[in-house]
Amino acid sequence: MPNTEQVNLDWENLGFSYHKLPYRYRAYFKDGQWCQQGLTEDANITINEGSPIFHYGQGAFEGLKAYRCKDGSVNLFRPDQNAKRMQNSCKRLLMPEVPTEMFISALQEVVKANQAYIPPYGTGATLYLRPFIIGIGENVGVKPAKEYIFSVFATPVGNYFKGGLTPTNFLAADYDRAAHKGTGQSKVGGNYASSLLPGNLAHERGFSDCIYLDPIEHRKIEEVGSANFFGITRDGKFVTPKSPSILPSVTKYSLLYLAKHNLGMETAETDIYIDQLDNLVEAGACGTAAVISPIGGFQVGDDFHVFYSETEVGPVTRKLYDELTGIQFGDKPAPKGWILKVDLDD
Ligand SMILES: *Cc1c(COP(=O)(O)O)cnc(C)c1O
């Protein structure tokens, strides 16, 4: 029987780190079908040394959050979108798709079983959910696995970038994370493996992270490696890059909708050239983990460009943040189908 009584952690200072919770979900794919094991207390996975996930990176993951509302209920934000995106990642890497219903019920089970660890309303912290699928089994040649594990674990988290709504600075990467016809649109480990070195170089120079440029000419902004990029133009338009090597962020598409429908702004997915940054009066990184993290300054080669301010969040970015988080935490009405309540009772 899972403990349902709230535990006490230092909710305000969680950061974004792994905290081992009591329960996680597992399912196995074998002989062409999924077999659901359900919840387990074992945080370790023992698999064959030849498993394709180890050598050839055959695996994909997702990231979403459970939000504690003022009334004690718990929200999932657009989990169907994460299910769909994982299915697309699976298609790209020749892995069996996890059905949407199984994906969402796994999330529900994990949140319910670990409900004592869902951060309280008002702390800004959330329960981060990490679904993933890996190719396993005896193998050595380059080919897709015959067997797979799908699992979901959870960990309570606070801010991803240390600033929260205080702007931080970013560096234009000298490396690419993905190619146009590569796996940029898939949430797969390889994209992240290739981002470790440029990420480290950015951290060493005091930046929050790097911003990747288009892999063809390195003239346009792509994204922030773990979050998408958006800007507010001088004439009040919400713009975000369009490129085949960007990961389609659920947060980004939600902001495109909210900017248009709730804030009455014009929006566009378009090219954002690094030699035309003066057109942008605000900029930010957006994603489940990053939420909305304002970008203060952006170092491109020798040029340091400040968007709104290095110390203060811009007014439109703040409005977007309030709209988005208001919906996620249940304080504002959500567009139809965006919120799924978790059933916390037996
Ligand atoms: C997960 C991810 C994002 C953010 O997507 P959300 O659905 O908003 O969480 C952005 N870029 C990359 C590379 C990602 O892996």
The ligand as an SDF file (V2000), in Angstrom:
LIG
                    3D

 15 15  0  0  0  0  0  0  0  0999 V2000
   12.0030   17.7470  -24.4770 C   0  0  0  0  0  0  0  0  0  0  0  0
   12.6980   18.7660  -25.2950 C   0  0  0  0  0  0  0  0  0  0  0  0
   12.1930   20.0750  -25.4320 C   0  0  0  0  0  0  0  0  0  0  0  0
   10.9860   20.5760  -24.6910 C   0  0  0  0  0  0  0  0  0  0  0  0
    9.7940   19.9410  -25.0750 O   0  0  0  0  0  0  0  0  0  0  0  0
    8.5180   20.0150  -24.1340 P   0  0  0  0  0  0  0  0  0  0  0  0
    7.5380   19.1060  -24.7740 O   0  0  0  0  0  0  0  0  0  0  0  0
    8.0630   21.4250  -24.1350 O   0  0  0  0  0  0  0  0  0  0  0  0
    8.9460   19.5730  -22.7880 O   0  0  0  0  0  0  0  0  0  0  0  0
   12.8860   20.9380  -26.2670 C   0  0  0  0  0  0  0  0  0  0  0  0
   14.0000   20.5570  -26.9250 N   0  0  0  0  0  0  0  0  0  0  0  0
   14.5060   19.3130  -26.8000 C   0  0  0  0  0  0  0  0  0  0  0  0
   15.7220   18.9570  -27.5600 C   0  0  0  0  0  0  0  0  0  0  0  0
   13.8690   18.3820  -25.9760 C   0  0  0  0  0  0  0  0  0  0  0  0
   14.3990   17.1570  -25.8590 O   0  0  0  0  0  0  0  0  0  0  0  0
  1  2  1  0
  2  3  1  0
  2 14  2  0
  3  4  1  0
  3 10  2  0
  4  5  1  0
  5  6  1  0
  6  7  2  0
  6  8  1  0
  6  9  1  0
 10 11  1  0
 11 12  2  0
 12 13  1  0
 12 14  1  0
 14 15  1  0
M  END
$$$$
